[in-house]
Amino acid sequence: MKNLIKNYVDKLTIDNLREFAIKNDINLNQNELEYLLNLVQNNFEDILINEDKYLNLVQNNINSEEFIKVKELFLYYKNRYKGYLF
């Protein structure tokens, strides 16, 4: 499963991330999208293990209202797919 996630993350683009955010009523500017993309592409395995560390980083780098939505979405998908992630 990690290889599948890695392949997906490696192919992820700013446009993919923007579309996903918009579909989930999350409004991020270009800098925030670039930050999130870079963070995920360089740390995806560690994010699943040390979520608090990365949620704190994200909280400090994106709009606080949008952070709440990002956090909720992250936790939703992490719980939904936890059986496949670990």
C-alpha angles and dihedrals in degrees: 000000000000090000090053091050092045091052091050094047092048090055095043114119136193089253092053090050092046092051092048091049093049092049087055095046093251115140113201128169124230094266092051092049092049091048093051093045092050092046094051096043093050100039111023096130094046092046090064091052102037102033095154092058092053096040088056090050091049091047090056094049107044137051110287095232092051092044090064090055093046091050093048091049093047092050092045093055094039090055093042094054101027092116089061098041102059 
